[in-house]
Amino acid sequence: MTRGLCVLLMTCAGIVGLASPEPAARGLAQGAAQPPTTSPPVSARVTAHRGVLDRYCVTCHNERLRTAGLALDAMDVARVDGGAEVWEQVVRKLRAGAMPPPGRPRPDADTAAGLISYLETQLDRAAAAGPMPGRTEAFHRLNRAEYQNAVRDLLAVDVDVSGLLPADDADAHGFDNMADVLTVSPALLDRYLSAARKISRVAVGIAPTAATIETYRIPLLLYQDDRLSEDLPFGSRGGIAIRHRFPVDGDYSIKLRLQRTYTDYIRGLGTPQHLDVRVDGRLVRRFTVGGGAPPDAKAVPASFAGNTPLFGDPEWEVYVLEADNDLEVTFPARAGHRVVGVSFERKLWQPEGVLQPRQTGFPLAINERWDGNAAVSSVEIGGPLTVDGPGDTASRRTVFACHPNRGADEVRCARDTLARLARRAYRRPVTDHDVDVLLRFYEERRRTEGFEAGIQLALQRMLVDPEFIFRVERDPVDIAPGAAYPVSDLALASRLSFFLWSSIPDDELLDLAIRGELADAAVQERQVRRMLADPRASALVDNFVGQWLLTRNVATVTPDPIAFPTFDENLRAAFRRESELFVASIIGDDRSVVDLVDADYTYVNERLARHYGITGVYGNRFRRVTLRDRRRGGVLGHGSLLTVTSYPNRTSPVLRGKWVLENLLGTPPPAPPPDVPPLPERGRGGEPVSGRALLEQHRENPVCAGCHAPMDPLGFALENFDAIGGWRTSDARAPIDASGALPTGAQFEGPSGLRRLLVADPEPLVRTVTEKLLAYALGRGLEYYDYPTVRRITRNAAATDYRWSSIVLGIIESLPFQMRSTGS
Amino acid sequence: MIITKKALPRRTVLRGIGATLALPLLDGMVPALSAIRQTPARGMRRFGVLYVPNGMAMQHWTPTGDGTAFDLSPILQPMAPFRDRTLVLTGLNPGPGGGAHAGASTKFLTGVAGRRTDGAEIESGPSIDQLLARELGRYTQLSSLELALDGRDFAGTCDAGFSCAYTNTISWRTDTTPLPMENDPRVVFERLFGDSDSTDPAVRRARLAEDRSILDSVTEKVAELERGIGPDDRRKVDQYLDAVRDVERRIQRAEEQSTRDLPLLQQPAGVPSTFEAHMRLMFDLQLLAYQTDLTRVVSFMVGREISGRTYNEIGIPDAHHPLSHHLDDPAKIWTMSKINTFHVSLFAEFVDKMRSTEDGDGSLLDHSLLLYGAGMSNSNAHAPVNLPVMLVGGAAGGLDGGRHLTYPEDTPMANLLLAIMDKLGVPLEQIGDSTGTLDVLSV
């Protein structure tokens, strides 16, 4: 196949250096990719490398001791292809500077670099001679996010699948789209059946059997003093903007509940405030809350502090306990997704008197904020109370492309509709048999309930089909076991769309694949660029980045409210948004991957800017700011990452160091040993020591130092960021010392020093990103035979300064993406 | 809101109900449940597992004294009213391997250390709750129920070198199929009572028939797909088919029992906001499942291994996992033991409800066997020896409580797993590294 040959040629060309200019030499052996004909220089070098191994490695890694299962004296360094798996491990350790371990003699930088370069060249050459694309799973189940997107793109309906399907397990790489861990259990299948029913009914617009209530809660710590969303009007404050799906045309009702103290008194009722309910921007109802206490009724004392049996007058009590009983409105709505906006009208006055600190804990729980702002605690949207019809929704328009009259018309329309949808759902051309299977269900329901209900049952069957739920890749029949073959165009279309969009291919991509045109490299590149520019590529940010940068965890971290009283839900939301916008800008502007770590800008709104100490930013809207001081910049300065790598009440240099090692340098530390001895709490003289000094003791113990010496300093450099990402110059015990030194000798100070270190030699960073992205794209963990691919992609991307699109295109063109090994 | 027989008029639904979370008290529901009377005369046995993560403060767990004359330790104090139904076991070993935390949760019910893998080819052994479910589940709609309090919506890795699949569950249906543990009470409710939004038998029957016909069609499709699939690729397909068969069986059972009246129930709206409320609600659902005989096997993970949950409600703002690395500091050990005691106290509430629930000629507690424990003992050292475990319940006359039993060193935990199988009437020769059935000095 042409494509396979091209891949081979490109790989060979890469080795010989045609397509891959080497980065500026830093002691790397010149002309590393020599053809093997000129013997004397090669064997002299080989002898030199053998000498290096014998001198620095074989003392521990020999046949007799077999440290870590490695016997390097028995391996032949002249014939690297014989032990590629082991040599790849050696290269990883050498690149990380993890071996030889601290305290043992190490070769100088040039010698080590020479050995690494030699090994890598030999490994790449061996890979080119015997390409191994690896084997992806034959039945790769869609994970929950992919299922949700597939339903969205197939039926034009946004259903929150997190309530319908369980979350998926992540593998050790931290990604939840890895085929191996995507198992199927009876409980899951049960949920698929149930989800298919619900989704197909929603898509077709069948009225629910009963009215239901959807409750949207607003967390207590989301401060409602300012405008909270772009979907709420200017001049509003607080409340919530909900994207709600109204299943059918009809009457619905909205009920609001206000925020209360723990003794159930509603907050902020001292002054009248307007509370508006809007649907798609149109005002449905304006309520007035507050200011309605009976004038002579005595209130409970302001220093009430929840102590029974103190009460106010009964009339006052009734008012303050029941003022939100009537915040209910019934209104007609049209089917589809609509934005329901609940907000207060903002009053522009400031409280007089001494500014109070923000309250947390018990004071917050009991404070009625009589003269302050009322707040919304929940919005319940119920209905449909009456059903006027299925309405005209995007999903109905998508499903019902024809509207038959009766009889033969109906069958033909049903056939066409189901064939069209099944083609997208199964990601391949459909046969008559496929459509017949679905038609059986259509006929059965149509008999009792009509055309639309028939289509609904057929859709329900379609959504449970294994070819919808699984991505199926089968070996061609006539190929020997263990051989490599190019994946089919249809498989490639799915690989592309699930990689870049976490969803099914659209019609354009599918058409190209069916016509057999997707094999062409130029066509693929055009499609990739189109797909990266499409809004659906936000899935890459949500899923790849959300897991790689752990931004998904921002939703569930719980910083200790006593230690961090300023942490609120506004900040939590801002953390998430900053990281999303930042990475989206790297992808959207096609910037260098290195900018992920070394950018001079970020995205903030007023809340986040205040947290970071950036002045002059007002309002809830996120905007890009250039960072004047270089404390922050890149993901290492993002509140999201800094918070998820901390404990609730303190930072952890170990967790942060581990994250950097795993996700930026690609050298994750091994598991801790089983019997970790206790660290003494106090120093030698019995004095209390700082957090940092305690951890320093890791390095005095050689058992611990092996892992902690390369790990802790990376975390120390970030100690100026507290456990919620704010800047500090001292912790509870001592001024912050953010200097660090690695076993390789590198020294740095503070986050800017760490950043400089990481980008001085960007290759490890780019390689790590490439590795993670490749594993995510393939849906399987990487094996030793994939590392030559990673090296090649990184080398080629250097020509464009490691732009994001180069990495992505490199992955798409690569051997494991384009080809597959047959089973044994 | 779910009402038997017919749906409420739409307007009524909205009045003042909102989305409440608590189930009503369960006394008074039993009269409607005629199925309970149909049990075999021997006594219908239930099995429950409650797993707590991050080990235990052993200094405050292990009772002093042996046999019947033992003192309840501080952590076990809440079990005082049920002393006569409690067997505390000391000295059982799960065996080495499988990772510090991944091994703890994986070996607890399987006796087999999980294969060290990032994700490819996860493998352990079948767990006893699933082995029991294969037998006891023949009589119930659901063969088993797996509950948890931690969701799986988080990114990142779990135990180094071991896929998160190992720490996310304690139940393994087969050696390659870990079962998801559900933490959303609403979903558990739907699993028990279906998603028909109605307990009207006719509606439910129609729903079941629909699902059955869809599954039949799907099975045909899988048979077509299976042609030309090599042995390497069979695993997922087999999992899928196994799942289909299980759901079909459940549907069949549900159809047979569909004339039964179900009690008036409110469906929980979602995950409650506090740990206590969440745990109590899950216990209520477990109790309901036993009472309605929808299942006889329930496993419940209070927390995932490496859980970093904080327990501010009892005054502990530190994350559980780092706190469990107490460095042998007595003050920290005592603090951690308060978390352990908190868990036991919530469990004791559940045991109390089991005791007050009628079940044929006794109480639910009389006819159940509950296993409570952790997969490691000394959390600081991730010690896979001397697990903190206790058996609670009467096991339909098979268990004599009120004792603290200490076993010799090297007694495998797997021997206890065999003893449990034996007590529940499903004897097994061997599991994991077992060397024989443990003698729990009971009937």
Interface residues (C-beta under 8 A of the other chain):
Chain A: R135 E137 A138 F139 R141 S162 G163 P166 A167 D168 D169 A170 D171 A172 H173 G174 D176 M178 D180 V181 T183 V184 S185 P186 A187 L188 L189 D190 R191 L193 S194 A196 R197 K198 P208 T209 A210 A211 T212 I213 T215 S253 K255 R257 S378 E380 G382 G383 P384 L385 T386 V437 R440 F441 E444 L457 Q460 R461 V464 D465 P466 E467 F470 V472 R474 D475 V477 G546 Q547 W548 L550 T551 R552 N553 A555 T556 T558 D560 I562 A563 Y647 P648 N649 S652 E662 P668 P669 P670 A671 P672 P674 D675 V676 P678 L679 E681 R780 G781 G823 S824
Chain B: A7 L8 R10 R11 V13 L14 I17 G18 A19 G99 A100 T117 D118 G119 A120 E121 I122 S143 E146 G151 R152 D153 F154 A155 G156 T157 C158 D159 A160 G161 F162 S163 C164 A165 N168 R173 T176 T177 P178 L179 P180 E182 D184 R186 V187 E190 R191 D195 S196 D197 S198 V203 E210 D211 S213 I214 L215 S217 V218 E220 K221 V222 L225 G228 I229 G230 P231 D232 D233 K236 V237 Q239 Y240 D242 A243 V244 D246 V247 R250 A269 G270 G308 T310 N312 P317 D318 A319 P322 H325 L327 D328 D329 N380 A381 H382
